[in-house]
Structures are given as structure tokens and as C-alpha cells.
Amino acid sequence: MSAASNDSAARGADRLKAAPSGPPRPALRFGEDPLVWASWLYYEEGLTQGEVAEAMNVSRPTVNAYLADARSKGIVNITIAAERLKTLTIARLLQDHFGLEECLVIPGEGGERSLIDRLGAAGAQALGALIRSGDTVGITWGRTMLAVAQATENRGLKDIRVVQATGGTTAVIEYTPEACARRLAESLGARSIPISAPAILSSPEAKLMLMNEPVVAEQLAALGQLDRIICGVSSLRANSTIHSSGFFDSALQQHDHYHNAVGSIAGRFIDAHGKQVDGPLTNRTLGIELDQIRKVPTRVLVAGGYDKVPAILAALRGGYASVLVTDAATGEGILRADGAETEPSRLSRPVEATATFDTRSRVKKFINAPRDAVTQALDGALRAFPQFISPIEHSPQAIRATTPPRAGKVGLVIGGGAGHEPCFVGYVGPGLADAVAVGNVFASPPPDRVLTCTRAASTGAGVLYIYGNYTGDVMNFDMAAELAAGEGIEVRTILTTDDVASSASEDRAGRRGTAGNVFVFKIAGAACDRMYPLAECERLARKANAATFTMGLGLEPCSLPETQRPSFRLGENDMEVGIGIHGEPGVTRLPLETADAAADRIFDRLMTEMQLMAEDRVALLVNSLGGTPMLELFILNRRIQQRLAARKVAVSRCLVGHYCTSLDMVGASVTMMRLDDELLDLYDHPCAGFAWATAAP
Amino acid sequence: MHAIDTPFLLLVFRTVARRLEENRDALCGLDGEIGDGDHGTSMANGFAAIVTALRAPGMAEAPPGQLLRTASMAFLNDVGATVGPLYASALLQAGKVLEARPDLPLSEFSAFVAALTDGIAFRGKARAGDKTMLDAWLAATHAARLQESLGAPPADVARKAAEAAEEEARATATMIASRGRAARLKERSLGHQDPGAVSAALILRVLADAVADTMGQGR
């Protein structure tokens, strides 16, 4: 290479002398480097190698060598758009994992067009590449099949026959077997062979009779001669269109026979292994048999959507596809469901902490026996803060405020699993909650304990329950509320739903409650302490919850006292985005970022929800999930406040510290509550819990 | 005629408690993958609480319906959590069936399993395919009903029910969680078995063994 460089340098010098009228010399910005110059001309200016050679006054092979050298030295980097690369990776993995001949994976996001339409287009493309003149092609029915038929182009192939794979239906759907076959035949300019009989017959005898009708028999015979078949697979989930299609009669739901079925191909049912599931419909269904499908040389399966993952997997396991057309997300789901590795960046990742994980997986803890961890911790808390909290009936897991509620005050009961300390027990006291029910680590307290707390909090004005929105808590607190109602105590329930990562904004009610709990407890506690009536306390608590948004990031998993092992695995360069407060994995995993980038990620996500503008006011909580120290919380707070200042949003109140944790998880969450005068006034109401005490102004 | 009676239930509860204790860590590990890692703890502690409550004087002579009621409250008030209300509701529902039919014969095993399943379905509001314990219970109920309708002997009915539950527990790996904490993971829950379905299969396996033992002994 050095010879070439000297060579070109010499030529460059020649050209410099001849500059004014001679061949073009490299512009100064190329720094006399012929590799950069050649690369620029070829990749940026779009010249051919011959034109580059002419422009540089070198031979074409030299240009070729320059370009190869530029790539190997990293002057030119060829990248494939990540989304495209992902589809290729998934396609290759699917192909290898299931021994497919071909696999086409379309990107997960497709803009305006529906998944069905995009799958249809991709299916048509696959079909176009596989089909030959003289072929006999079968097609099943369904929305995806009709989309394929519509998207297929006539490429001038001759002597094609398209065979309807099953009998017909009188159902009012557009995508009947007849319509799919007819449309595909039209698109291909092919002859269409219908099945002149219903797909589902009234009895096995009727089926036999029809099969012996010469016309039908001839049509069915074509199904034994297929060169290609294009088929979909239907999910049997409750929301699947198969149930509303009218294709099957009620036999599908009423018989235990089909309970094992996970999918349907051409009106037949398959179990998770792809084996045929027989039932009362088997001998009444007229059309291609599953064994016949397996014998067709080219079997193109077109299907996508998470709902169909079990069905597609079953179809692949059963050998009903030699070619698969699906979308990236579904493809990834299928691989994961079958236990295949789907991390594309595995090779490029730095060595994961596997060795460390295996040899040092036990997390040291100050505990005596795991089973006693919660009761002993609460015992210690009760001894630490007797001025704030006292046990109810000697139970350390049902705790009341040492100062009993005034007569006529609405009672506030909070609660949830242990492991979030100082949540929830630190928010009990005047101006906060009257009682707290504590469960085992990350587990809801049982109904009788919640009921005990309800009795302690009740003075006859009604009781508010406020807790995070989790399946277990909802069931236990609801049962307690029913029991309380039986004792004449009126209970209103507010579920906190502040975690933006846990559901889309349309599904606000489905979100889980995390550190935002703290603000909602504060506002509701103040409202109760001001002796507002139950309905007003409820309104204010709901208002506080609606104004509160949280997002969390995890850097290391937590470990439960019971297991003393990390609750999930996180690579040394990964962070878990959208983490909750139960050591569960978050919503996505991303490469680790700097504090400012992480804070920006949280901030931007919160802003898409809150859309704060100049003059808006917020209460801000930068919260440790347990293992992250104040030093780092302050760094995050600095950046979040910089961003708020840039928007001219006032941070009226700010908390930084351990407010709602997830045992020893390393990570942090940021909560903002949009304030108005009413909420700010309640926020400043005096309170006295061991985790939050504010004196009267 | 062999019945689902108090000795049968006591045997089942003791065995389930022991098997859950043995599998405590394994179930916690499964749960840690997609949930909060407490499933083994809650199940083992809950059934241990049942066994303790059933040691109370007089329980060995109590009618089976009352036994199930006691078990239900013991489980619920010990663990809470998510499984507490679900299994409490299952045991309560089964208790109602046995109060109405104190001599429910083992030849109607499917009615017992169906009652447990109904209780879970009622309280949890999950649906088939939501990747929950209900999937395993439903599979067992369907299998038991089918076998009974075909005239299979009780031991075979119970064995097929357990096999169906085990199969379905494995199949939950192909499902996307729609209920509980795992639902937040969406498609990331794929490839992981649901711990609730796994422990349900364990309980059904114990039931199947107990039915086989009882029939075999000619008690």
C-alpha cells in the first residue's frame, strides 16, 4: 500500500504543478488523500469507477483498490438501516430454526397501511417469486389470504390453475374461500377451480355423498395435485375473527375436543405441536386435508400479529410451511416463544457479566430468616418511630398512626407489599394516611389485614383506599372493601396509575402505580385532614393521580430476601427502561447512557404525556429505587431541572431521596405532578409521617 | 364408592404443601423472569398455612366442605398477594360444591376440578390464553370432562387432567401475558412459562397421584 500511496502522492504533486489548466486536483478538503477523494467522488458524487479514474487521472483498477482500501480503513462505512437489518436477521434465524426454504420478514412499523395489507403485499411478492407457468396453486381463506390475492400481479404466466382449498361458505364475510380463490385467479390470469360444495356439512354422510358427486370429486382431485399452496393460520383466541367469521358453526366453542387446538389452517385444527385435533367437525369439513397440505412441494404461510404467535409456531412445528411470510415483531415473538436466541447484537456485545453472575450470584443481606424479614423490619420501624406509627392489635403488618383520626374525618388507608420502604409505612401520620396494611415482599396484604386497618381508620365519615394498580392488590383490597361494606363502612378506592411506561396514554387506567403514590397520598391525606367530606377527598385524590406521571430506569436488578439472587439479569452495558418497583424487568432494554442522556430520555417521555409549557408549575420527585445514592440522584435532578427551566416550567416543590424503593435495585425514577393552586395548597398542608413531615408554614 | 372426602383432601393438601416447598426456589426463579419473583414464596407459604390450619383439633373429622372453607381462609389471610384471592376463591367454590354434595364420588372428579377452576376464573377475570394459572386449570377441566364423558376410570381421568395441565403450562411459553405484572412485558413474556400455570400443574399432578393411590388402595 505504501508504494501506491507514494505513487499517488507523486502524481498529486504533478497535478499541483499543472493546476490551472490540467486535470482537476483534489480539493483542499480531501487533504491530498486519494482514498478520501476517490470515496467522495464515488459514493457522494455518484460517479462510476471509470469516471472517478478519469477525474483522478489514475487507472480504473487503482480506483477499485482505493475504494476497497477506504472500506477496510473505515473511511467508508457501509450501514444497513437498523430496521431493515433486523428483518433480515430475524428472517435468517427463522429460516435456520425451523428449517424453512425461504423466509420473508417485513418491518414492524409500516406507517399508514395495515399489517394485513402489508402482509398481503409481501405474500404476493413471495408467491410471485415462487410460482411458475403450468402450476396448480391452492389458496385457503381469510383476511390475509384475500390481501395476498388482491396484491398479486399478473406476470404473464401461462396455464396456472388456482384451486379453492376448502368448500365454500354463505357467511357474510368478504374473505370467503370462493372470494380468495377467484380473486387470486383473476390476479394471475389463471383458471379458477372452485369447490362446489359447503366447507362445513350438516353430517359426515352428507360429506361422503358430496365427495362422490363427479363434479365435486374432480374439483377435490385438483387439491391432490397442488404444486404450491398459500395459506393463512387463524388464532383461536377469543378475539380472533375466526369466531365471528361465521365459517364454523357453534360446534367450535361447545366441544371439549377443540380445547387443545391453538390454530386453524384450511378449516382444520392443530394443537401446539401442529398435530391435527379431531372433533365433531373433522368428518363434516370438506376441503384439503392437513396431510395433503404437508405434501405440497411449496407451502407459503402468510401470517402476522402477536395473537397468532402460538398458531404460527404450531403450523411451523407441524410442517405446514416451507416458506414463511410474517412481520418482524411476530417473527421475533415466534423465535422467543420457541426458546431461540433473538438478540441480534449478541456477538458485538462486550462480554456479559456471565462469569461474575455465576460465581457471585448471592447477594449479601442483613436478614435472619427470609420468612421473618418483613415482620422484623416493621418491628424495627415501629421501635424507631413510635411518635408516628403504632401496631394495630399487636400485628406489625397492620399499622396505624399513633395519633388517632379525629371524629368525623375521612379515614385514609394505604398499603401494598413490603420492599418499597419508606413506602408505605413512612406516609402514616397526621396529614397523611391513618393506617397501612403491609403484605409480604412485593405481595399484596390479605383482605383481613386491610379490613383491620379500615376499622382503625374509620370514624364514620367513610374511608379512602389508595394503592398502586396491581392485579393482586386490587383483588385483596376489593375483597376487604366488600367486607367493610358489610360492617357499614363506606369505602372509596383510588388506584394510582402514574407509571407512563406501563401502558399507552389511551390506557391510563391500566397503568401501574409507582413513586407517584407519594404525591397522591400527600394530597389525599391533606384533604382528609381538612375534614373534607368523602366525595371531596376522593375527587382530590383522583385529581392528584391524574396530574402525576412517573418514569423509572433500572441499572441493576434487586434481590429478594427469600432468594438473595438478582431478580433478573442485566448485561453490564444495559439499562432497563420503564422499570417498576417490584424488581420486574422494565418495558425495554437499551444500552447504558450517561446521566444526562438518561435524564433526557425520562424527561422527554414525561413531556409527551404532560406537555408542560411556560408558567406551568410542578412538584418534582427524583427517587432512588433503593441502591442509587443521593449523589447520583442530584446529578439527575440537575439535568431534569435544567430541562424544566428551558421550558420555563416552575419547580414549585422538589423532593430528592429514597421515597418509594424496590429493595436494593439500582435505579431511579422521576415523578412530576402538575400543580394548580388547589393542589399546591394541599401539598403545603402540614403533615407528620416519618418519611415526610412538613411543619405548618 | 370412593369419594372426594376429608382424608382425601388432607392427603392432597399435605402433599401439595411438601411439593411446593421443594419447588419454592424454582417457582420464584420462573416468576423472576417475567414477574416479581414471589410466586414460589406465596404458594409454599400459603399451602403451609393451610396444613397448619387443618391440624387444628376436629379438622380430621370435619366435613369436606368445611375443610375447604377453612383452607380457603387460611391461605388468603396468610399470603394475600395475587394467588391468595385466586386460590381462596377456588377452594371456596370447591367447598360449595362439596357442601351440596358431601359424598361427591371420585368418578365425578371433573366437577371438583371445574369448581376450583370456576373460582379462579371468577376472581381473576382472566381468559383462556392470557398466560395465567387459569390456562392450566382450564386445560385440566376440559381434559377431565372429556375423559369422563368417554367413560374413563377416575385414575385415568385425573392423570389426563394433570398431563393436560402440564402440557398447557409448557404452552404458556408461547403466549403473551395479558394479566398481572407480566402483562407489562408484552411480547417480552414470550418464551417464559407462566409460574402460576406451572404451580397449577404441580397441584393437579398431586391430585392425580392421590386419586390413583385412593383407587389403588381399595379404601
Interface residues (C-beta under 8 A of the other chain):
Chain A: R237 A238 D256 H257 H259 N260 V262 A272 Y306 V309 P310 L313 A329 E332 G333 R336 A337 D338 G339 P370 R371 G417 G439 N440 V441 F442 A443 S444 P445 P446 P447 D448 R449 Y470 T471 G472 M475 N476 M479 A501 S502 S503 R512 L560 E562 T563 R565 S567 F568 G578 G580 H582 G583 E584 P585 V587
Chain B: R24 D25 C28 G29 G32 E33 I34 G35 D36 G37 D38 G40 T41 S42 N45 L76 N77 D78 V79 G80 A81 T82 V83 G84 P85 L86 R123 G124 R127 A128 G129 L138 A139 H142 A143 R145 L146 S149 A164 E167 A171 A173 T174 M175 I176 R179 G180 R181 A182 R184 L185 K186 E187 R188 L190 G191
